[in-house]
Amino acid sequence: MHTTSLIVTDARPLIELADVDELDTLLALAPDIRILIPDMVRHALLVHIDIPGVPDALEWIRANDGQGVSVQCTEEFEEFIVLKRRHNDAVERSQNELAAGEILGRELARGTEAIVLLLGDAHTEHASVLANLPAQVLPMSTTTYLQRLRSQQRQSMVGALLQRVLALGRPTAS
């Protein structure tokens, strides 16, 4: 099975990408990569609707659900809802990570060959989901993702320019 998944481990990467108007770059990866968003992460966005970038992230999820983007149901979220109803607890960041870990386990069990964990920049070093990851799992911060994306865009732009120059028959500098 030749599959790759990108799991969003927290609301922060979606907010960070929305802030710089780069959410659609995740779609540029599709159909090669499935973008999986835990229901706990979507809920965290809903709870913080007043934060800049959150409305855009939610609209992006709605607009692209089923088209390379999928909100994944987790037991972690179901347990959170039951506990919240009983104890009026607030969402904790670790619950987002636990939901992402649950989806990671499912992806590994189904034989996904490569999995990218998209993490918020501020929480990359402290994410509990990063402990003892298998070789096919690559944790990546939002900043690292954007840097790699821009590097690939520059490479393809330079390649396209070189092809145009060669097509015109002009000499190129070595």
C-alpha positions as CSV (number, residue, x, y, z in Angstrom):
1,M,0.0,0.0,0.0
2,H,1.5,3.3,-1.1
3,T,0.0,5.9,1.1
4,T,1.1,9.0,3.0
5,S,-0.9,10.8,5.7
6,L,-0.4,14.2,7.3
7,I,-1.9,14.3,10.8
8,V,-2.6,17.7,12.3
9,T,-1.7,17.3,16.0
10,D,-3.1,20.5,17.4
11,A,-5.1,23.6,16.3
12,R,-2.0,25.8,16.2
13,P,-0.6,24.6,12.8
14,L,-3.9,25.3,11.1
15,I,-4.1,28.8,12.8
16,E,-0.4,29.5,11.8
17,L,-1.0,28.5,8.2
18,A,-4.3,30.5,8.1
19,D,-2.4,33.6,9.4
20,V,0.0,33.5,6.5
21,D,-2.7,32.4,4.0
22,E,-1.0,29.1,3.3
23,L,-3.7,26.5,4.2
24,D,-4.3,25.7,0.6
25,T,-0.7,24.6,0.2
26,L,-1.7,21.5,2.2
27,L,-4.2,20.7,-0.6
28,A,-1.4,20.9,-3.2
29,L,-0.1,17.8,-1.5
30,A,-3.3,15.9,-2.3
31,P,-4.1,13.3,-3.7
32,D,-0.7,12.0,-2.7
33,I,-1.2,12.9,0.9
34,R,-4.3,12.4,3.0
35,I,-4.7,15.3,5.5
36,L,-6.2,14.0,8.8
37,I,-7.6,16.3,11.4
38,P,-8.7,14.8,14.8
39,D,-12.2,15.8,15.9
40,M,-10.5,17.0,19.2
41,V,-8.5,19.5,17.1
42,R,-11.5,20.8,15.3
43,H,-13.3,21.2,18.6
44,A,-10.3,23.2,19.9
45,L,-10.8,25.5,17.0
46,L,-14.5,25.9,17.7
47,V,-13.8,26.8,21.3
48,H,-11.3,29.5,20.3
49,I,-13.4,31.0,17.4
50,D,-12.4,34.5,18.5
51,I,-8.6,34.0,17.8
52,P,-7.5,35.4,14.4
53,G,-7.1,32.7,11.8
54,V,-9.5,30.3,13.5
55,P,-12.6,31.2,11.4
56,D,-10.5,30.8,8.2
57,A,-9.1,27.4,9.4
58,L,-12.7,26.2,10.2
59,E,-14.0,27.4,6.8
60,W,-11.0,25.7,5.1
61,I,-11.8,22.4,6.8
62,R,-15.5,22.6,5.8
63,A,-14.7,23.5,2.2
64,N,-12.2,20.7,1.8
65,D,-13.7,17.9,3.9
66,G,-13.8,14.8,1.7
67,Q,-11.5,16.3,-0.8
68,G,-8.1,15.3,0.6
69,V,-9.0,16.6,4.1
70,S,-10.8,14.4,6.6
71,V,-11.9,15.1,10.2
72,Q,-11.3,11.9,12.1
73,C,-13.5,10.6,15.0
74,T,-11.6,9.6,18.1
75,E,-12.4,7.9,21.4
76,E,-10.4,10.7,23.1
77,F,-12.9,13.3,21.9
78,E,-15.9,11.2,23.0
79,E,-14.4,10.7,26.5
80,F,-13.7,14.4,26.7
81,I,-17.3,15.3,25.9
82,V,-18.6,12.9,28.6
83,L,-16.1,14.3,31.2
84,K,-16.8,17.9,30.2
85,R,-20.5,17.3,30.7
86,R,-19.9,15.8,34.2
87,H,-17.1,18.1,35.4
88,N,-17.2,21.1,33.1
89,D,-13.5,20.6,32.2
90,A,-11.7,22.8,29.7
91,V,-9.9,21.4,26.6
92,E,-6.2,20.7,27.3
93,R,-3.5,20.6,24.7
94,S,-2.5,17.1,25.7
95,Q,-6.0,15.9,24.7
96,N,-5.3,17.1,21.1
97,E,-2.1,15.2,21.1
98,L,-3.7,12.1,22.5
99,A,-6.4,12.2,19.7
100,A,-3.6,12.7,17.1
101,G,-1.8,9.7,18.7
102,E,-5.0,7.6,18.3
103,I,-5.2,8.5,14.6
104,L,-1.4,7.8,14.3
105,G,-2.0,4.3,15.7
106,R,-4.8,3.6,13.3
107,E,-2.6,4.8,10.3
108,L,0.3,2.6,11.4
109,A,-2.1,-0.4,11.8
110,R,-3.5,0.1,8.3
111,G,0.0,0.0,6.8
112,T,0.4,3.7,5.9
113,E,4.0,3.9,4.5
114,A,4.8,7.5,5.5
115,I,3.1,9.8,8.1
116,V,3.9,13.4,8.7
117,L,2.9,14.9,12.1
118,L,2.2,18.6,11.7
119,L,3.0,20.4,14.9
120,G,2.6,24.0,16.1
121,D,6.0,25.8,16.3
122,A,5.8,26.5,20.0
123,H,5.0,23.0,21.0
124,T,7.3,20.9,18.8
125,E,9.9,20.3,21.5
126,H,7.3,19.4,24.2
127,A,4.8,17.3,22.3
128,S,4.3,13.9,24.1
129,V,3.2,12.4,20.7
130,L,6.9,12.6,19.6
131,A,8.2,9.9,22.0
132,N,9.4,6.7,20.4
133,L,8.2,7.3,16.9
134,P,8.6,4.6,14.2
135,A,10.9,5.3,11.3
136,Q,8.0,6.1,8.9
137,V,6.8,8.9,11.0
138,L,8.2,12.4,10.5
139,P,7.3,15.2,12.9
140,M,7.4,18.6,11.3
141,S,6.7,22.1,12.7
142,T,4.6,24.6,10.7
143,T,7.7,26.7,10.1
144,T,9.7,23.7,8.7
145,Y,6.7,22.8,6.5
146,L,6.6,26.3,5.1
147,Q,10.4,26.5,4.6
148,R,10.4,23.2,2.7
149,L,7.4,24.3,0.6
150,R,9.1,27.5,-0.3
151,S,12.3,25.7,-1.2
152,Q,10.4,23.3,-3.5
153,Q,8.6,26.2,-5.1
154,R,11.9,28.0,-5.7
155,Q,13.4,24.9,-7.2
156,S,10.4,24.3,-9.5
157,M,10.4,28.0,-10.6
158,V,14.1,27.9,-11.4
159,G,13.6,24.7,-13.3
160,A,10.7,26.2,-15.3
161,L,12.7,29.3,-16.1
162,L,15.6,27.2,-17.2
163,Q,13.3,25.2,-19.5
164,R,11.9,28.4,-21.0
165,V,15.4,29.7,-21.6
166,L,16.5,26.5,-23.2
167,A,13.4,26.5,-25.4
168,L,14.2,29.9,-26.7
169,G,17.7,28.7,-27.6
170,R,19.5,31.2,-25.5
171,P,22.8,30.3,-23.9
172,T,22.8,29.8,-20.1
173,A,25.4,30.6,-17.6
174,S,27.1,27.6,-16.0
